[in-house]
């Protein structure tokens, strides 16, 4: 068996272990989130929901032997939009693990600007479903309009509230409540998917993904701030509980001594 890798961290909220180093493009009021061009939208549909599907399914099955537990919880909401929160533990697979389980519903993913900043590939990544977070406040209006539009069309939006990739991490890192404003303001159900890791063979892992929800903020709460925290805590606590089903550390994480 290969020697186990060890990653050392100091800040669970902000440390990043992605190997990709990309300079972020400017995402402001000029970034086009929604396209009216019929040819762009046709290409978008083909890339997202036709051509890429066999590759996404095969990769998930062959590399991770992925198993979804709780898919029936989504059936009631197949004709309406909803939000999915998941732990961020794979650079490539996280771009489609939630898409596979909601198919044929179209799934979009809120990403950092770096994800759409690669030359020649930025449009393709957007066609794949990426919605980049603006790094200029002027872009926030269009960003929010895109979220509202996709949800109104009965599509799903995936959010990785941990924000940073920690490959194969088996616990749930603390995350902020800021992204929980979207399901509250749009009055839409929230689900979470917790990807857990089990040993397979000598040096391989399999993923079991647990689907939970729907979650709603307590209707007795009056302020958005309180509702965001309430919904965040419900999702976080459920993900922490599900993460206990991981029983194999492919990569070991240790906190640096201060």
C-alpha positions as CSV (number, residue, x, y, z in Angstrom):
1,X,0.0,0.0,0.0
2,X,1.3,3.5,-0.8
3,X,2.4,5.7,2.0
4,X,-0.4,7.9,3.3
5,X,-0.2,11.6,2.4
6,X,-0.5,14.1,5.2
7,X,-1.7,17.7,4.7
8,X,-1.0,20.2,7.4
9,X,-3.5,23.0,8.0
10,X,-3.8,26.0,10.3
11,X,-7.2,27.6,9.3
12,X,-10.2,25.4,8.6
13,X,-12.1,28.3,7.1
14,X,-9.5,29.6,4.7
15,X,-6.8,27.0,3.9
16,X,-6.9,25.7,0.4
17,X,-5.4,22.4,-0.9
18,X,-6.4,22.6,-4.6
19,X,-3.4,22.1,-6.8
20,X,-4.8,24.5,-9.5
21,X,-3.2,28.0,-9.4
22,X,-5.3,30.3,-11.6
23,X,-5.4,34.0,-11.7
24,X,-9.0,35.1,-11.3
25,X,-10.7,37.2,-14.0
26,X,-12.8,40.2,-13.1
27,X,-16.5,39.2,-12.5
28,X,-18.4,42.5,-12.6
29,X,-21.5,43.9,-14.2
30,X,-20.1,43.0,-17.7
31,X,-20.0,39.3,-17.0
32,X,-22.8,37.6,-18.9
33,X,-24.6,35.1,-16.6
34,X,-27.6,34.5,-18.8
35,X,-27.4,34.2,-22.5
36,X,-30.1,34.9,-25.0
37,X,-28.2,33.5,-28.0
38,X,-30.1,30.4,-29.1
39,X,-26.9,28.7,-30.3
40,X,-25.1,29.3,-27.0
41,X,-28.0,27.9,-25.1
42,X,-28.2,24.8,-27.3
43,X,-24.5,24.2,-26.8
44,X,-25.0,24.7,-23.1
45,X,-27.8,22.1,-23.0
46,X,-25.8,19.6,-25.0
47,X,-22.6,20.0,-22.9
48,X,-24.4,19.9,-19.5
49,X,-27.1,17.4,-20.0
50,X,-26.3,15.2,-23.0
51,X,-22.6,14.9,-24.1
52,X,-21.1,15.0,-20.6
53,X,-23.5,12.6,-18.9
54,X,-21.9,9.3,-19.9
55,X,-18.5,10.6,-18.9
56,X,-19.7,11.8,-15.5
57,X,-21.5,8.6,-14.7
58,X,-18.6,6.4,-15.8
59,X,-16.0,8.4,-13.9
60,X,-18.1,8.3,-10.7
61,X,-18.8,4.6,-11.0
62,X,-15.3,3.4,-12.1
63,X,-13.2,5.7,-9.8
64,X,-15.3,5.8,-6.7
65,X,-18.0,3.1,-7.0
66,X,-20.3,5.8,-5.8
67,X,-23.5,5.0,-4.0
68,X,-26.3,7.4,-3.3
69,X,-28.4,6.9,-0.2
70,X,-31.7,8.9,0.1
71,X,-32.4,9.7,-3.5
72,X,-36.1,9.3,-2.8
73,X,-36.1,12.5,-0.8
74,X,-35.7,14.5,-4.0
75,X,-38.6,12.9,-5.9
76,X,-41.3,15.1,-4.4
77,X,-39.4,18.2,-5.7
78,X,-38.4,17.1,-9.2
79,X,-40.6,19.8,-10.8
80,X,-39.4,22.7,-8.6
81,X,-36.1,24.4,-7.9
82,X,-34.1,23.8,-4.8
83,X,-30.6,24.3,-3.3
84,X,-28.1,21.6,-2.4
85,X,-25.2,22.0,0.0
86,X,-22.3,19.6,-0.1
87,X,-18.9,19.0,1.4
88,X,-16.0,20.1,-0.9
89,X,-13.6,17.1,-1.1
90,X,-12.9,16.6,-4.8
91,X,-11.5,18.9,-7.5
92,X,-13.1,17.2,-10.5
93,X,-15.9,15.0,-9.1
94,X,-17.5,17.8,-7.2
95,X,-18.4,19.4,-10.5
96,X,-20.9,16.7,-11.2
97,X,-21.6,14.4,-8.2
98,X,-24.8,16.4,-7.4
99,X,-25.7,16.7,-11.1
100,X,-25.7,12.9,-11.4
101,X,-28.2,12.4,-8.7
102,X,-30.7,15.1,-9.8
103,X,-30.5,14.2,-13.5
104,X,-32.5,15.0,-15.8
105,X,-32.9,18.2,-13.7
106,X,-30.2,20.7,-14.7
107,X,-27.9,21.5,-11.9
108,X,-25.8,24.7,-11.5
109,X,-22.9,25.2,-9.2
110,X,-21.8,28.4,-7.5
111,X,-18.1,28.6,-7.9
112,X,-15.1,31.0,-7.3
113,X,-14.1,33.2,-10.2
114,X,-11.0,31.1,-10.8
115,X,-13.2,28.3,-12.2
116,X,-14.2,30.4,-15.2
117,X,-10.9,32.2,-15.7
118,X,-9.0,29.6,-17.7
119,X,-8.3,30.7,-21.3
120,X,-10.5,29.1,-23.9
121,X,-12.2,27.0,-21.3
122,X,-14.1,29.7,-19.4
123,X,-17.2,29.4,-21.6
124,X,-17.1,25.6,-21.5
125,X,-17.0,25.6,-17.7
126,X,-20.0,28.0,-17.6
127,X,-21.8,25.7,-20.0
128,X,-21.1,22.9,-17.6
129,X,-23.2,24.8,-15.0
130,X,-20.8,27.2,-13.2
131,X,-22.2,30.4,-11.7
132,X,-19.1,32.4,-10.5
133,X,-19.3,34.6,-7.5
134,X,-18.6,38.2,-8.4
135,X,-15.3,39.7,-7.2
136,X,-16.7,43.2,-7.9
137,X,-19.8,44.4,-6.1
138,X,-21.2,45.7,-9.4
139,X,-21.6,42.1,-10.6
140,X,-23.8,41.1,-7.6
141,X,-27.1,42.1,-9.2
142,X,-26.6,39.9,-12.3
143,X,-25.3,37.0,-10.1
144,X,-28.5,37.1,-8.0
145,X,-30.7,37.4,-11.0
146,X,-29.1,34.2,-12.5
147,X,-29.8,32.3,-9.3
148,X,-33.4,33.4,-9.3
149,X,-33.8,32.5,-12.9
150,X,-32.5,29.0,-12.7
151,X,-34.5,28.3,-9.6
152,X,-37.6,29.6,-11.2
153,X,-37.1,27.2,-14.1
154,X,-37.2,24.3,-11.7
155,X,-33.4,23.7,-11.7
156,X,-31.1,23.0,-8.8
157,X,-28.2,24.9,-7.5
158,X,-25.3,23.3,-5.6
159,X,-23.3,25.3,-3.1
160,X,-20.1,24.2,-1.4
161,X,-20.2,26.3,1.8
162,X,-16.8,25.1,2.9
163,X,-15.6,27.1,-0.1
164,X,-12.1,25.5,-0.3
165,X,-11.2,22.0,-1.5
166,X,-9.7,19.6,1.0
167,X,-9.3,16.4,-1.0
168,X,-10.7,13.2,0.6
169,X,-11.3,15.0,3.9
170,X,-13.6,12.9,6.1
171,X,-15.0,15.5,8.5
172,X,-17.1,18.6,8.0
173,X,-15.3,21.9,8.3
174,X,-17.0,24.9,9.9
175,X,-18.7,27.2,7.4
176,X,-20.4,30.5,7.4
177,X,-24.1,31.1,7.0
178,X,-23.9,33.7,4.2
179,X,-25.0,31.4,1.3
180,X,-28.1,30.3,3.2
181,X,-29.8,33.6,2.3
182,X,-30.7,32.3,-1.1
183,X,-33.2,29.5,-0.2
184,X,-34.6,31.7,2.5
185,X,-35.2,34.7,0.3
186,X,-36.6,32.6,-2.5
187,X,-38.6,30.3,-0.1
188,X,-37.2,27.1,-1.6
189,X,-36.3,23.8,0.0
190,X,-32.7,23.0,1.0
191,X,-31.0,19.6,0.8
192,X,-27.5,18.5,1.7
193,X,-25.3,15.8,0.2
194,X,-22.5,14.4,2.4
195,X,-19.9,12.5,0.6
196,X,-18.3,9.9,2.8
197,X,-15.2,7.7,2.2
198,X,-14.8,3.9,2.6
199,X,-11.8,1.7,1.8
200,X,-11.9,-0.3,-1.4
201,X,-9.0,-2.6,-2.2
202,X,-5.4,-1.9,-1.2
203,X,-5.2,1.8,-2.0
204,X,-8.6,2.9,-3.4
205,X,-11.7,4.5,-1.9
206,X,-15.4,4.4,-2.6
207,X,-17.8,7.2,-1.9
208,X,-21.2,6.8,-0.3
209,X,-23.2,10.0,-0.7
210,X,-26.0,10.7,1.8
211,X,-28.9,12.9,0.7
212,X,-30.9,14.7,3.5
213,X,-33.7,17.2,3.6
214,X,-35.6,19.2,2.9
215,X,-34.6,21.7,5.4
216,X,-36.3,25.0,6.2
217,X,-35.5,27.8,8.5
218,X,-37.7,28.1,11.6
219,X,-40.7,30.2,10.5
220,X,-41.0,31.6,14.0
221,X,-37.7,33.5,13.5
222,X,-38.2,37.1,12.3
223,X,-34.9,38.3,11.0
224,X,-32.9,37.0,7.9
225,X,-29.8,36.8,10.1
226,X,-31.5,34.4,12.5
227,X,-33.0,32.3,9.8
228,X,-29.7,32.0,8.0
229,X,-28.0,30.8,11.1
230,X,-30.8,28.4,11.9
231,X,-30.8,26.8,8.4
232,X,-27.0,26.7,8.4
233,X,-27.0,24.9,11.7
234,X,-29.6,22.3,10.6
235,X,-27.5,21.5,7.5
236,X,-24.2,21.5,9.2
237,X,-25.3,19.3,12.1
238,X,-26.8,16.8,9.6
239,X,-23.6,16.7,7.6
240,X,-21.5,16.2,10.7
241,X,-23.7,13.3,11.7
242,X,-23.5,11.7,8.2
243,X,-19.7,12.2,8.0
244,X,-19.3,9.7,10.8
245,X,-20.0,7.0,8.1
246,X,-16.5,7.7,6.7
247,X,-14.1,4.9,7.9
248,X,-11.0,5.5,5.8
249,X,-8.6,8.4,5.6
250,X,-7.0,8.4,2.1
251,X,-5.3,11.6,3.1
252,X,-4.5,12.5,6.6
253,X,-5.0,16.0,7.9
254,X,-3.1,17.4,10.9
255,X,-3.3,20.9,12.4
256,X,-0.1,22.8,12.5
257,X,1.3,23.5,15.9
258,X,1.0,27.2,16.8
